Amino acid sequence: MQLNSTLYYFILNTYIYVGGLRYLYFTLTALLYFVIIVVNLSLIFVICMNRSLHEPMYIFLCSLFVNELYCSTGFFPHLLVQLLSDIHIISAPSCYLQIFCLYTYAHVEFCNLAVMSYDRYLAICFPLQYNTLMTFNRAVIFIAVVWIYSFAKFMITFLLSVTLPLCGNVINSLYCHNYLVVKLACSDTQVNNIYGVFGTILTILVPLLPILFSYIKILKVCFSGSKQTRRKAVNTCTPHLTSLLNFSFGCMFEILQSRFNMAGVPSTVRIILSLYFLLIQPLLNPLMYGLQLTKLRNTCKNVLCYISLRGYSNQK
């Protein structure tokens, strides 16, 4: 497979001139990237090393945190380079690699959240049978299916896009976007468009159906159950719903922006909302779940206390 031999780079023309503020934006972005790496890696380490957290819910969370690191690694280094550049270009191979990373990230994120909603449904609606219905091995199988399905599904879209002959290289975005690259094609893109619509429907419906099913069942149990049941449902579902709604909002705006004329929206607002789900989601998930889930929070506190005591004893 070869990339278009006549195209060596793309121009990203949505960046605005910020003058001397570029160094401030670079520092803040680098700090955000550092925090995302630290908090996600820390929670992955805590979950993997603590046997008491080897439960399905935390295994799903570990997959979610790995996906946040995957997204950030595919996005932040390029963004940091662009913030310090006067000419905002990206090589064709790097652009296609970024498309692959960001799109597979979005697919995995939605599917992972869908599996987590089903897990919460089993925990709330079948608390006594939960350990039988959702075992550690089944959780691992769910995660493997989510990642394999997401990568395999987008691979078809990716192969259709990467082989297109292109007649332009200007992308109206801050980062590489598959739909905007396809719009630059010289040849007929009917196959790309048809599969793109089909792929988008699959991306939305496959995760949405189990999410709707799970929460309809959870709501029924809440309305018919005791106050304690409702409190448990709220405590366990709030982080998941927050993450789901936050990610859905960011993705929805980016899809609308790429397909419709958003000239009426101020450029600064478009930039912020375009970056929203790529900047906020990888930071929101670990902080929210780390603070909300008591068992995970207490384990993190114990690890920090242990590290502090070891450091103090070594100083003495």
Kinemage of the C-alpha trace (Angstrom):
@kinemage 1
@onewidth
@group {chain A} dominant
@subgroup {mainchain}
@vectorlist {calphas} color= white
{ca met a 1} P 0.000 0.000 0.000
{ca gln a 2} L 1.434 3.397 -0.984
{ca leu a 3} L 0.364 6.899 -0.141
{ca asn a 4} L -0.385 9.349 -2.925
{ca ser a 5} L 3.033 9.808 -4.532
{ca thr a 6} L 2.362 13.457 -5.544
{ca leu a 7} L 1.275 14.656 -2.101
{ca tyr a 8} L 3.873 15.174 0.598
{ca tyr a 9} L 2.098 17.375 3.154
{ca phe a 10} L -1.180 18.969 4.209
{ca ile a 11} L -1.787 22.565 5.307
{ca leu a 12} L -3.907 23.064 8.436
{ca asn a 13} L -5.435 26.504 7.925
{ca thr a 14} L -7.627 26.848 11.032
{ca tyr a 15} L -4.788 27.961 13.296
{ca ile a 16} L -4.885 31.668 14.110
{ca tyr a 17} L -1.937 33.994 14.687
{ca val a 18} L -1.302 34.471 18.421
{ca gly a 19} L 2.105 36.155 18.349
{ca gly a 20} L 4.069 35.956 21.593
{ca leu a 21} L 1.214 34.091 23.292
{ca arg a 22} L 2.297 30.934 21.487
{ca tyr a 23} L 4.779 30.198 24.276
{ca leu a 24} L 2.070 30.523 26.914
{ca tyr a 25} L -0.271 28.236 24.950
{ca phe a 26} L 2.582 25.786 24.390
{ca thr a 27} L 3.406 25.690 28.111
{ca leu a 28} L -0.229 25.217 29.149
{ca thr a 29} L -0.776 22.495 26.537
{ca ala a 30} L 2.442 20.700 27.514
{ca leu a 31} L 1.390 20.862 31.171
{ca leu a 32} L -2.029 19.438 30.310
{ca tyr a 33} L -0.387 16.629 28.330
{ca phe a 34} L 1.930 15.856 31.245
{ca val a 35} L -0.974 15.738 33.728
{ca ile a 36} L -2.973 13.449 31.403
{ca ile a 37} L -0.038 11.034 31.129
{ca val a 38} L 0.617 11.035 34.887
{ca val a 39} L -2.974 10.534 36.076
{ca asn a 40} L -3.853 7.878 33.493
{ca leu a 41} L -0.612 5.932 33.973
{ca ser a 42} L -0.968 6.166 37.758
{ca leu a 43} L -4.472 4.696 37.740
{ca ile a 44} L -3.474 1.967 35.275
{ca phe a 45} L -0.560 1.072 37.541
{ca val a 46} L -2.745 1.059 40.672
{ca ile a 47} L -5.390 -1.163 39.054
{ca cys a 48} L -2.858 -3.607 37.588
{ca met a 49} L -0.748 -3.930 40.731
{ca asn a 50} L -3.556 -4.154 43.304
{ca arg a 51} L -5.283 -7.538 43.250
{ca ser a 52} L -8.335 -6.188 45.092
{ca leu a 53} L -9.065 -4.074 41.991
{ca his a 54} L -8.953 -7.029 39.592
{ca glu a 55} L -12.721 -6.801 39.122
{ca pro a 56} L -14.640 -6.281 35.861
{ca met a 57} L -15.510 -2.626 36.529
{ca tyr a 58} L -11.879 -1.673 37.129
{ca ile a 59} L -10.706 -3.762 34.173
{ca phe a 60} L -13.052 -1.726 31.963
{ca leu a 61} L -11.705 1.462 33.523
{ca cys a 62} L -8.150 0.334 32.824
{ca ser a 63} L -9.066 -0.113 29.150
{ca leu a 64} L -10.611 3.373 29.159
{ca phe a 65} L -7.445 4.920 30.630
{ca val a 66} L -5.238 3.101 28.097
{ca asn a 67} L -7.415 4.545 25.338
{ca glu a 68} L -6.995 8.066 26.736
{ca leu a 69} L -3.216 7.641 26.605
{ca tyr a 70} L -3.494 6.281 23.063
{ca cys a 71} L -5.472 9.346 21.958
{ca ser a 72} L -3.181 11.826 23.696
{ca thr a 73} L -0.054 10.255 22.199
{ca gly a 74} L -1.547 10.519 18.720
{ca phe a 75} L -2.628 14.138 19.164
{ca phe a 76} L -0.634 16.230 21.659
{ca pro a 77} L 2.927 15.956 20.196
{ca his a 78} L 1.639 17.232 16.856
{ca leu a 79} L -0.375 20.021 18.508
{ca leu a 80} L 2.677 21.170 20.494
{ca val a 81} L 4.746 21.361 17.310
{ca gln a 82} L 2.034 23.382 15.552
{ca leu a 83} L 1.765 25.853 18.427
{ca leu a 84} L 5.410 26.849 17.941
{ca ser a 85} L 5.278 26.887 14.137
{ca asp a 86} L 4.583 29.806 11.819
{ca ile a 87} L 3.631 27.475 8.961
{ca his a 88} L 1.073 24.875 10.003
{ca ile a 89} L 1.802 21.844 7.852
{ca ile a 90} L 1.876 18.118 8.514
{ca ser a 91} L 3.429 15.403 6.376
{ca ala a 92} L 1.035 13.095 4.541
{ca pro a 93} L 2.117 9.920 6.424
{ca ser a 94} L 1.811 11.738 9.767
{ca cys a 95} L -1.617 13.040 8.786
{ca tyr a 96} L -2.936 9.592 7.919
{ca leu a 97} L -1.425 8.159 11.090
{ca gln a 98} L -3.173 10.840 13.130
{ca ile a 99} L -6.476 10.098 11.401
{ca phe a 100} L -6.101 6.417 12.258
{ca cys a 101} L -5.271 7.144 15.914
{ca leu a 102} L -8.049 9.662 16.540
{ca tyr a 103} L -10.806 7.739 14.767
{ca thr a 104} L -9.980 4.401 16.372
{ca tyr a 105} L -9.786 6.225 19.712
{ca ala a 106} L -13.331 7.540 19.246
{ca his a 107} L -14.622 4.077 18.260
{ca val a 108} L -12.979 2.383 21.239
{ca glu a 109} L -14.214 5.111 23.602
{ca phe a 110} L -17.860 4.735 22.601
{ca cys a 111} L -17.756 0.942 22.650
{ca asn a 112} L -15.913 0.874 25.973
{ca leu a 113} L -18.542 3.162 27.511
{ca ala a 114} L -21.265 0.906 26.069
{ca val a 115} L -19.739 -2.178 27.712
{ca met a 116} L -19.416 -0.255 30.983
{ca ser a 117} L -23.112 0.671 30.854
{ca tyr a 118} L -23.992 -3.016 30.449
{ca asp a 119} L -21.723 -3.842 33.380
{ca arg a 120} L -23.535 -1.260 35.532
{ca tyr a 121} L -26.880 -2.736 34.432
{ca leu a 122} L -25.834 -6.181 35.652
{ca ala a 123} L -24.451 -4.783 38.927
{ca ile a 124} L -27.635 -2.834 39.744
{ca cys a 125} L -30.340 -5.106 38.343
{ca phe a 126} L -28.740 -8.459 39.234
{ca pro a 127} L -26.529 -7.759 42.271
{ca leu a 128} L -26.661 -11.336 43.591
{ca gln a 129} L -25.818 -12.927 40.234
{ca tyr a 130} L -23.339 -10.241 39.144
{ca asn a 131} L -20.172 -12.181 39.967
{ca thr a 132} L -21.471 -15.098 37.919
{ca leu a 133} L -22.731 -13.038 34.984
{ca met a 134} L -19.677 -10.771 34.714
{ca thr a 135} L -16.473 -12.633 35.505
{ca phe a 136} L -12.906 -11.401 35.071
{ca asn a 137} L -12.432 -13.548 31.960
{ca arg a 138} L -15.631 -12.238 30.374
{ca ala a 139} L -14.531 -8.672 31.063
{ca val a 140} L -11.222 -9.330 29.296
{ca ile a 141} L -13.095 -10.868 26.331
{ca phe a 142} L -15.388 -7.809 26.144
{ca ile a 143} L -12.370 -5.494 26.071
{ca ala a 144} L -10.618 -7.551 23.387
{ca val a 145} L -13.760 -7.506 21.219
{ca val a 146} L -14.127 -3.724 21.663
{ca trp a 147} L -10.568 -3.002 20.508
{ca ile a 148} L -10.500 -5.546 17.669
{ca tyr a 149} L -13.933 -4.491 16.361
{ca ser a 150} L -13.057 -0.774 16.494
{ca phe a 151} L -9.745 -1.197 14.673
{ca ala a 152} L -11.138 -3.598 12.074
{ca lys a 153} L -14.151 -1.403 11.309
{ca phe a 154} L -12.129 1.742 10.752
{ca met a 155} L -9.426 -0.079 8.777
{ca ile a 156} L -11.835 -0.323 5.827
{ca thr a 157} L -12.496 3.432 5.918
{ca phe a 158} L -8.782 4.091 6.283
{ca leu a 159} L -7.792 1.946 3.298
{ca leu a 160} L -10.463 3.596 1.130
{ca ser a 161} L -9.162 7.051 2.074
{ca val a 162} L -5.413 6.497 1.938
{ca thr a 163} L -5.509 5.246 -1.666
{ca leu a 164} L -7.464 8.220 -3.045
{ca pro a 165} L -5.662 10.556 -5.481
{ca leu a 166} L -5.880 14.072 -4.065
{ca cys a 167} L -6.056 17.401 -5.906
{ca gly a 168} L -5.540 19.651 -2.898
{ca asn a 169} L -3.771 19.730 0.431
{ca val a 170} L -5.565 22.388 2.503
{ca ile a 171} L -7.546 21.034 5.467
{ca asn a 172} L -9.948 23.340 7.293
{ca ser a 173} L -9.163 21.944 10.720
{ca leu a 174} L -6.623 21.991 13.542
{ca tyr a 175} L -5.789 18.344 12.925
{ca cys a 176} L -6.251 15.735 10.221
{ca his a 177} L -9.836 14.724 9.622
{ca asn a 178} L -10.804 11.820 7.367
{ca tyr a 179} L -13.904 13.474 5.903
{ca leu a 180} L -11.968 16.635 5.022
{ca val a 181} L -9.204 14.612 3.345
{ca val a 182} L -11.761 12.692 1.260
{ca lys a 183} L -13.209 16.043 0.111
{ca leu a 184} L -9.834 16.806 -1.501
{ca ala a 185} L -10.019 13.732 -3.780
{ca cys a 186} L -9.846 14.067 -7.557
{ca ser a 187} L -11.606 10.761 -8.238
{ca asp a 188} L -15.122 9.562 -7.499
{ca thr a 189} L -15.655 9.170 -3.729
{ca gln a 190} L -19.081 7.548 -3.833
{ca val a 191} L -17.797 4.332 -2.240
{ca asn a 192} L -16.076 6.342 0.499
{ca asn a 193} L -19.215 8.369 1.165
{ca ile a 194} L -21.517 5.335 1.273
{ca tyr a 195} L -19.249 3.388 3.592
{ca gly a 196} L -18.632 6.578 5.608
{ca val a 197} L -22.360 6.923 6.284
{ca phe a 198} L -22.622 3.196 7.036
{ca gly a 199} L -19.593 3.369 9.318
{ca thr a 200} L -20.959 6.403 11.164
{ca ile a 201} L -24.268 4.635 11.748
{ca leu a 202} L -22.412 1.588 13.079
{ca thr a 203} L -20.225 3.789 15.279
{ca ile a 204} L -23.302 5.388 16.831
{ca leu a 205} L -25.849 2.559 16.885
{ca val a 206} L -23.649 -0.337 18.046
{ca pro a 207} L -22.712 1.433 21.323
{ca leu a 208} L -25.998 3.354 21.646
{ca leu a 209} L -28.291 0.326 21.712
{ca pro a 210} L -26.702 -1.380 24.754
{ca ile a 211} L -26.430 2.015 26.493
{ca leu a 212} L -30.144 2.752 26.010
{ca phe a 213} L -31.107 -0.803 26.966
{ca ser a 214} L -28.985 -0.697 30.118
{ca tyr a 215} L -30.225 2.660 31.358
{ca ile a 216} L -33.875 1.895 30.631
{ca lys a 217} L -33.533 -1.223 32.787
{ca ile a 218} L -31.640 0.718 35.474
{ca leu a 219} L -34.343 3.410 35.578
{ca lys a 220} L -37.055 0.772 35.970
{ca val a 221} L -35.215 -0.745 38.923
{ca cys a 222} L -34.664 2.701 40.460
{ca phe a 223} L -38.333 3.685 40.259
{ca ser a 224} L -39.515 0.371 41.683
{ca gly a 225} L -36.695 -0.138 44.176
{ca ser a 226} L -35.800 1.237 47.572
{ca lys a 227} L -34.071 4.501 48.379
{ca gln a 228} L -30.832 2.605 48.955
{ca thr a 229} L -31.066 1.072 45.475
{ca arg a 230} L -31.566 4.508 43.918
{ca arg a 231} L -28.591 5.903 45.825
{ca lys a 232} L -26.390 3.031 44.655
{ca ala a 233} L -27.501 3.543 41.062
{ca val a 234} L -26.742 7.266 41.196
{ca asn a 235} L -23.302 6.720 42.739
{ca thr a 236} L -22.256 4.073 40.214
{ca cys a 237} L -23.803 5.641 37.098
{ca thr a 238} L -22.960 9.334 37.573
{ca pro a 239} L -19.301 9.084 36.430
{ca his a 240} L -20.270 6.945 33.444
{ca leu a 241} L -23.076 9.265 32.337
{ca thr a 242} L -20.868 12.323 32.767
{ca ser a 243} L -18.136 10.766 30.647
{ca leu a 244} L -20.615 9.608 28.004
{ca leu a 245} L -22.394 12.974 27.683
{ca asn a 246} L -19.138 14.923 27.682
{ca phe a 247} L -17.628 12.794 24.920
{ca ser a 248} L -20.848 12.757 22.873
{ca phe a 249} L -21.094 16.552 22.990
{ca gly a 250} L -17.522 17.011 21.788
{ca cys a 251} L -17.867 14.472 18.971
{ca met a 252} L -21.231 15.870 17.860
{ca phe a 253} L -19.850 19.377 17.452
{ca glu a 254} L -16.802 18.131 15.536
{ca ile a 255} L -19.002 16.089 13.162
{ca leu a 256} L -21.299 19.075 12.578
{ca gln a 257} L -18.343 21.416 12.060
{ca ser a 258} L -16.722 19.191 9.448
{ca arg a 259} L -19.910 18.731 7.417
{ca phe a 260} L -21.695 22.079 7.671
{ca asn a 261} L -20.777 25.729 7.242
{ca met a 262} L -19.917 27.109 10.686
{ca ala a 263} L -18.840 30.556 9.471
{ca gly a 264} L -21.371 32.176 11.803
{ca val a 265} L -19.596 30.763 14.856
{ca pro a 266} L -16.606 32.831 16.095
{ca ser a 267} L -13.283 31.228 15.166
{ca thr a 268} L -12.100 31.067 18.785
{ca val a 269} L -15.264 29.192 19.801
{ca arg a 270} L -14.844 26.780 16.882
{ca ile a 271} L -11.255 26.077 17.877
{ca ile a 272} L -12.119 25.472 21.531
{ca leu a 273} L -15.036 23.160 20.733
{ca ser a 274} L -13.036 21.353 18.045
{ca leu a 275} L -10.365 20.496 20.619
{ca tyr a 276} L -12.824 19.900 23.449
{ca phe a 277} L -13.183 16.112 23.396
{ca leu a 278} L -9.476 15.603 22.671
{ca leu a 279} L -8.322 17.810 25.552
{ca ile a 280} L -10.981 17.336 28.229
{ca gln a 281} L -11.993 13.666 27.929
{ca pro a 282} L -8.509 12.179 28.610
{ca leu a 283} L -8.266 14.348 31.742
{ca leu a 284} L -11.878 14.108 32.903
{ca asn a 285} L -12.139 10.313 33.005
{ca pro a 286} L -9.214 9.499 35.323
{ca leu a 287} L -9.892 12.427 37.657
{ca met a 288} L -13.627 11.755 37.847
{ca tyr a 289} L -13.417 7.984 38.341
{ca gly a 290} L -10.426 8.317 40.656
{ca leu a 291} L -12.331 10.693 42.922
{ca gln a 292} L -15.817 9.176 42.629
{ca leu a 293} L -15.139 5.464 43.137
{ca thr a 294} L -14.390 4.939 46.829
{ca lys a 295} L -12.372 1.746 46.465
{ca leu a 296} L -10.150 3.197 43.742
{ca arg a 297} L -9.762 6.479 45.621
{ca asn a 298} L -8.757 4.743 48.871
{ca thr a 299} L -6.280 2.505 47.040
{ca cys a 300} L -4.662 5.540 45.419
{ca lys a 301} L -4.416 7.224 48.837
{ca asn a 302} L -2.740 4.131 50.299
{ca val a 303} L -0.249 4.014 47.428
{ca leu a 304} L 0.570 7.717 47.833
{ca cys a 305} L 0.996 7.298 51.596
{ca tyr a 306} L 3.277 4.310 51.035
{ca ile a 307} L 5.403 6.233 48.524
{ca ser a 308} L 5.584 9.232 50.884
{ca leu a 309} L 6.664 7.048 53.815
{ca arg a 310} L 9.291 5.297 51.704
{ca gly a 311} L 10.627 8.649 50.557
{ca tyr a 312} L 10.708 9.981 54.109
{ca ser a 313} L 12.489 6.867 55.426
{ca asn a 314} L 15.082 7.045 52.644
{ca gln a 315} L 15.822 10.675 53.512
{ca lys a 316} L 16.459 9.704 57.109
